Amino acid sequence: MKIQTKTIEIDHTDGVFDLVTSNTSKEIIYLLNKKFELLKIDINTGETVFKKQIEKGKINTDTNIKIELSPLDEYLCITNTSGQFGLVYDIEKALNILALDRKDYHTEQTVFPIAFLLKSGRTLLIHATDWNHLEVTDLKEQNLLTKRQNEYKSEFYLDYFYGELHLSPSKNKLLSSGWVWQPAAVFKSIDLQNWLDKNLNEPEMYKQGNHVVMSYYWDRAVCWMDETNIGFIYDPKEEDLDPEDYKELKISKDKNYLAIYDTTESNEIQYIEIDPYSKNEHSEATGDCKLFFQENFIFSSKTNGVTIYRGPTFGGPTFGSEAGAPLYKNDTLYFSKHNEALGLFYHLTNDHSLVLGEIIS
């Protein structure tokens, strides 16, 4: 097993806010430059297929900006990464169609929570409208599908700060890597089928989420493995554990782990030891640490490069003795993003080279 890479030089004359790969073609990328122009680029020829000026609305161009692309390359979502505002741009019509605002309560703490979802042929956007509130909008019809109350001390008031959102492989489950006051990091799982088809208050049904880590590390490196299990990186020193905790969990204070967690059973199901990774003074992973899943775990950090760890085998009494075994290591590679639809890993370097990678068995 190895990762086959390709490096493309990106024209950065006008600066780059962010870029994403197409979800329908491995040959296309979309780039937002610092003139707030959207470029569609053929990476094989280097040709700019089009360049479109976007009105920035309330987005602050003096801070980090993140872009995400809808599953069929119809819409682009642009947000201040850890800010209040964002927008949705219709690429074909060259028009802003939706302004996003999650209000200003501790927005600096988390990535703007958004996720595109394709359901019954409709492109939907899941987006935060407050620190504790998500909504879903049908982008073609400009129709809010989940309108409900979010009043303090009402029956369904949620005391939870949403963080970065992650969709399960089938897109039926949504995971938030957010937090609650202590503060403490909390994973929260939402059944999207129930939310959109049965119960508008599905996100508010579990008041404190599914799993708490007594740490300041939200927007954690985490990934879905299937429709039930997630994996996340974890250093026991993040939490104030006592000797009995270590004994019960069968972990060591001086080790680093992939924790595999069953969101259905709300139960930690296995810790897999991994190599050390870069951390801050609180033993929390630095922001460059990323975790992806594509049959196996792919862990990436600027300090330690890319390592592929063998994934577990589900369906039996154990995950198999080989789970977590390193399958590939490259100390010089780094990927910050993963296109699950096309199996691509990529990163834009400081010198504006785009590094693309694919796993080859």
N, C-alpha and C positions, 0 to 999 in steps of 0.2 A: 504494500500500500504506500502511495506517495501523493503529493500534491503537485499537480502540473500548473505552472504559473506563466503569466504573460504580463508584460509591463508596457503600458501605453503612455506616451507623453501627452499631457493635456495642455491646450492653449490657455494660459492663465494671465494673458495680457490685462484683462479687466478684473482679475482676482476671482476667487471661488468661495462662495458660501458653503455649498454642499453639492453632492451629486449622488445619483442612484442609478442602478442598472435597470433596464427594461424588464418587465415581468413576462414579456411575450417573445423577446429575441435576445440572444446572447451577443448580438453585434451592436446593440444600441445602448447608449447611456443618456441620461438627462442631467444637465448641469445648470445650477443657478449661480450666475456671476454677481459681482458686487455692484453692477449697474442695475440689478434686479431684472436681468434678462434670462429667459429660459432657453437653453440651447439643447437641441436634439442632435447627438453626434453619432456617426457611424464609426465605430472604433477600428474597423478593418481598413477603411479608406482615409480616416481622419476628417472626412467631410462633415460640415455642419449642415444637417438636413433642414433645420429651420432655426430661427432666432426670434423670440417673441418677448416684447416688453410687458412686464407685469406691474400693476399698481400695488405698491407695498402696503397700503392701508395703514393700520396702527402698528405694524411690525417694527421693532427697534433694530435698525441695521448696524448699531454700534455694539451689539452683543451676538453671541452664537446663534446661528440659524440652522434648522434641520428641515430636510424635505423628505417626503414619502410619496410613493407612487401607487395608484390604485391597481388592482389585479389585472385589469385589461388596458392599462396605460391611458385611461381616459382623463383622470384627474390627478392633480398634484396638490398635496397638502404642505403648506409652508408654515412653520411655527418658530417663535423664539424658543430655543431649546429648553431653557428654564425660565420662561417668561409667561406673560399673561395672554398675549395675542397670537392669532394665526389666521390663515385664510385657506380656502380651497379654490383652485384655479382649474377651469375647464380648458383642457389643452386644445381640443379641436375648435372650440368657439373663441379661444383667446380672451377669456373673460373670468373675472373673479365672481364666484357664484355663492360663496358663503364666508361670512366673517366669524372667526372663533374668538371667544373670550372666556377664560376660566376664572375671572376676577383676580384680585391681587393678594389673597391671603396665603402667605408662605409659598408663592409660586417658585421662588428661588431654590426650593428644596428638591424638586423633582423635575424630570423630563415632562414636557407637555404630554398628557395622556391622549393619544389618538391611535386608531387602528382602522384600516379599511377592511370591509367584509363584502364578499360577493354572495348574495342569497337569492335564489330563484331568479337569476338573471339580473338582479338589481344591485347596483353598487351602493353600499351603505358606508357611512362613516360613524364610528364610535368616537366620541370626543367629550372632553371635560367641559362643563359649564360652570363649575365651582370646584373648590378643593375636595369636596366629598360627593360629587354628583357627576354621573355620566349620562349622556343622551345618545340616541342613534338617529341619524338623518339620512333619508333617501335622497341622494344627490340629484338624480334626474328630475324627480318630482318636486324637489325642494320641500320635502315634507318631513316634519319631526314625528318620529314613530313612537317615541317613548315619553311623551310629555307627562309629568307628574309633579307633585308638590315636593319641595325641599325646605320645609320650614322648621326652624329650631324647636326641638322637643315635640315635634309631631310624631305620629305612630311609626313612620318609616324614616325618621331622621337618622342619618348614618354618620357616626363619629369615626371617620376614616379618611386619610389623605391619599388620594389615588396617585400612583406613580406610573412608571413606564408600563405599557400594555403589551401583552404577548398573546397571540392566537394559537390555539392547539392545531395539530396537523389537519384535522377535518374542519377546522374553523367553527366548531360547536362550543368550545370553551374559551373563556377569556381569563387571563391571569394579570393581576396588577401587583407590581412590586412597590408597595407604598409604605405608609407608616401611621402610627397613632401616637398620641401624647404619652410620653415617659421621658424622652421619645423612644420608640422601638420600631424596628422594621417588621412589616406584616405582609405576607402573601395573601391575596384574596382571589378566589376563583369564582367565576360567574358562569352559569349555564346559559348560553346565548339562545338556545332553542326555547327554553322556558321563558326567558325574558321577552323575546320577540313574539312568541306565539301564545303564551299562557298567562304570564304574571308580570305586569309592568314594574312591580317592585322587587323583582328577583335580585337586583344588586344590593338591596337593603335588607335581605332576609337574614344574613349572618353578620351581626353587628361589628364583630372584631376580626373579621376575615378568617382565614384558615390556619395560618401558622405564624407564630411570633418568634423572632430572633431578637434578643435583648441587645440590640446593636444600633448604631446610627447608619448602617449600611443598607439603605433602600436604593431603588433603581439598581438592584444587585445583578451580577452576572448570572443569568438564569435561562433555562430553555425548557420547552415541552419536549417530552420523549415519545409520548403517545397521548391518548385521550384522558389518561388518568394521572400519569406520573410526570413530575418535573424534576430537573436536576439543577442544583445551584452550588456555587463554591462557598466554602465555609472554613473559617479558622476558629476553633473553640475558644481562643483567647478574646474573641469579640465579646463574649458573654462572661458574666461573673459566675462561673460554674464552680461547684465545690467537689471534693474528691468522690462523693457518692454519685454525682451527676456523670463524671467521667466513667465510673465503673458501670453504671446503668446503661449508658449509651455506647460503651465499648469503644471509646475513642481516647486519644492521647492529647495532652495539652500542647505538645511540641510537633504535632502533625498538621497537615493540610488535607482538606477533604472535598470530594464531590458528595453532597448529600442528596439522596434520592427520596422524594417525598410523594406520597399518595394523596392527591387532593380530594379524592372521594372519601377515603377513610380518615382523613385528617390525622395522619400518622406517619412519623419518620420511618422509613422501611430499610434503609441501608446507608452506611457511610463507606465511601471508597477513598482510600488514601491516594493522593496525587502529589506531584512535585511542588516545592515552594513557589509562591508567586509574589509579585510586588504588592506591598501594603503600606498603609499610613501608620501613624503612631498609635492608633487604636486597633491594630491588627486587622483592619478592614481593607479589602482589595482596592487598589487605585482605579480610577475611572477608565483607564485603558484596558482593563481586564474584561474579556468577552468570552461567553460560553455559548456554543451552538451544538445542535444535534442533527446528524445525518447518518443514521444507522449506528454511529459511534459518537462519542463526545469530541468536540473540537474546542480546545481551550487556546486563547490567543491573548498575549500581552506584549507590550513594546519591550519590556525587560527580558522576558523569557522566551519570546518567539511563539511558535505554534506547536502544540502537541495534540495528537489524536489518541484518545483513550478508548479502549474497547467498551462498547455499550453492554448493558445487561440483557439477559434473555428473560422475557416475561412469560408468564403462564405456568411456571413451575413453583416449587416450594422455595427455591433460591434463585438468585440472579446468575449463578454460575461462578466458579472460582476464578475465571479469567476476566471477569468484569473489572474495568479500571486498568487493565494491563496496557502499557504504552505500545502503540502500533506504529507511530511515526513521530519524529521530532525534527524541527528545523529552527535553530536559534535565531535566524536572521529574518524570518518571515513575520508579518503582522497583518491580521485582518480585523477590521472594525465592524464590518457588515456582512450579512449572509442573505442571499436571495434564495429562499427555500424553494420557490417554484422552479428555478432553473439549476439549482445546485451550485451556485456561484458564491465565492467568498471574495471580498474586495476591500481595498483601502486606498485613500488618496493621501500620498505622502506629503511631507512639508515642501518638497521641491516640485510638487504638482505632477508626480507620476502616478498613474492609476495601476495598482497591482491587483490582478485578477487571479483567482485560483480555483481549480477543480480537483476533487479527489479521484485518483485513478487506482483501481484495485490491482 
